[in-house]
Amino acid sequence: MKEKYDGKLDVKIFTTDSKEAEPYNFMSSTNVLFEKELVQVNVATDKNKMDAFLSSKF
């Protein structure tokens, strides 16, 4: 994804107990946000589904 969306996508990784994650009250250990929108885990963990999701956003 990084190569395909280089320049369009800024990836940041935080732990669920980080200051940045506090407002979201995450209930699981795997959480992906895109523009502050929660992405379903089955989408975020599947390369083809995530590619389709990102393609629809750009």
N, C-alpha and C positions, 0 to 999 in steps of 0.2 A: 504494500500500500504506500509505503514511504516514497518509493521511486515513482509510482504512478501519480501521486498527488503532491509531489514535491513543490513547495512554494504556496500550496493551497491549504495544507494541513499542518497544524502545529500541535504536536503530541506532548502532553504533560502527564506524568505518572505520579500519583500520590497514594499514600496508604489511607485506609479508611479512618484512621484516628488523626489524620493531619488537619491542620487549621482549614485548609481549602475544602475538605470534605464535610466539615461540621454542618453547614446549612442543609445538606441533603439527607442526613439521618439514614445512611445506607444500612441495609439489613444483611447483606451478603458480602463475601470477600471479593467478588468480581463485579465491577460496576464500570460502565463506559458511558460517558456523556459526550454529546456532540452539540455544541452551541447551547449548553445548559439543559439539553434534552436527554433524558435517560434512554439509552439504546438497549433493546432487549438482549439478554445474555446469549440466546441462540443465534442472534444476528451478529453480535460482537465477536463471537468465537468461531464463526464460519467465514472463511476467506471470501467465498463467492457472495454470500448474503451481505457481508460488510461492504464489499465492492459495489454491489447494487445499491445499497443504502447511501453510500457516499456519492455515487454517480448521480443519484436523484437529488442530492443537495447542492451540487456544483453546477 
